[in-house]
Structures are given as C-alpha cells and as structure tokens.
C-alpha cells in the first residue's frame, strides 16, 4: 500500500498539475526572498537616517502621516504644500518626532526637517524646490507624489444636465454648463496629472545623479484601474498619471518606481472635490482605510522595492475581474456609489 502511495505521489509530482502546484506553493516564498533582498540592497546603500525624502502634498492626510513616519526614523524630510499655516504645523510635528527619537536638528551639514511653500504643478515653484534641495542637501533620494484632488459627480451632472432614461433634462448642455465641466476637468488634470508630470521632469535628473538608490512613489487610486460612475473626471486624471509613471519607469530604470492604489480612504479628501460634488458612498471615516495604514504601506513599498501595491490587497484582482466580467465590476461600483440612472417611464 505504501509503495502504491509513493508511486502515485511521484506520478502526480511529475505531472503538469504537480508542477503547477509546486510553483504555486513556492511563489510566495520566492516573492518574500526577493523583497528581502531588495530591502537589504537599498538599506545597505542608503541608511534610513541619511535618506533625503521629499513629500509633495504633506500638509494633511496621508502626506502628513508619511512625513511623521520618516521623521520618526531620522530621515531628512522636505515637506511641500501650498498651505503655509498647515505646512508650518507639520514641520514642527516632524522636528519634535525626530528629536524624540534621538536625532539632532542637523544631518550631514543640512537641516533634518525643511519645507517649501509651493504648488507642485507650477514650473517656477518646482524649480525653486529643486534649487532648495540642492542647496540644503546636495541632492535627493526619495520623492513621494501624494497631492491630489477629487471629483464626485457624474459628468453630465457637472454640466447641469440630468439623465432621464435615454432623454436629458434640459435636452442639451448649454455653453455655461460645458465651460463648468471644462473648468472642473482642468483643475483635476492640473493636480492629478500635470503636478506629477512637472514633478517628474524637474526631479528625475536630480534623483538619478545624486542618490545611490533613487526612488519615486506615486499615490494613485484603485479608480485609476477600474471604472466607476460619478468618478469619470477623477478616475481619468488619476489613470493618466499612473500610465505616465509606468512609462517613465521604462524610460528611467535606474530609479525605482512604486505606485500605491488604495480604495476608499478615511478623511476629508473629498472636500477638495473640484466639481462641488457630495460624498455618495458609505461614510469614509467609518468604512475607509486608515490614513496611517496607507502611509505605512507607502513607506514600506519604497523600502521593499514594491512596484504596484493595491489596498486592500484583494483589490488587485479588480482589473482582471473587470476584463473577464465587466458587468460585475460595474454593478459593484454602481452599488457602492449609489448610482442608478433614472429610467424612462
């Protein structure tokens, strides 16, 4: 009996199914080893207390939490935001956290925590940020592009047109409604696409030539990879920046590129809606992912050399499911955002 069992096991192991099972079981181990080697490689070339970190959009929310994490471990942190009052508060918080962890105010001849009031979508502002980094730190190791704005209305609703089955009320969008839609789209593109573009063009050479292990992280969104009603302006602008950075990763392989794509996150991010829309989904502050959890995953993605990170992890299946069963994703998204086109009577 034991001989038969052993023979069966050997036959199964040598079969295609056996090989596939062995590969499936070994895959998590291989991934874990690969991540450990990446982390060891970066930490050996760039100790955390010498890392020069730029956070674009750090005056609140996830960006603020990321700044706290880097400051707590002694990294040199540069915080950029348009809002000076909030920026000054974050700088003070980071300095206190850094000193509490036993790190001095200066590191390698430069201040450990610095800030710049700037708009990351404006050319002159970003050149000023780059010049400041060269003066203070003589370079940059890590850049996190975190800033963004939301948009919460169906596209035609932005233009003041309501769907009534296959008809519309009023029948057409007037010039004022079209202009309002254009204005909302322009604001979303400025922050969600042009900001990342200007930042990349400004900082890629600096990162490449001054860091032993350069990294860029883009905080994107699950909405950049699967469609959802009421998110047409937001999702399209986020998808554009994601594709931009994925293309740049091929053009500049010396830099490690990471993209973090969370689902709904807690906080007041939706108050920045460029179309003036209201929150439709269940209260994000109850159901959303914690900002601190996203911040920690952003930092670990850079440390571990992760490329594409979905949060929660199971949402990485969403693009595949949309490919094989689009109706299911469309139904789930419509349900989440409480969207149902009015049917004609």
Order of alpha helices (4+ residues) and beta strands (2+ residues): alpha-alpha-beta-alpha-beta-alpha-beta-beta-beta-alpha-beta-alpha-beta-beta-alpha-alpha-beta-alpha-beta-alpha-alpha-beta-alpha-alpha
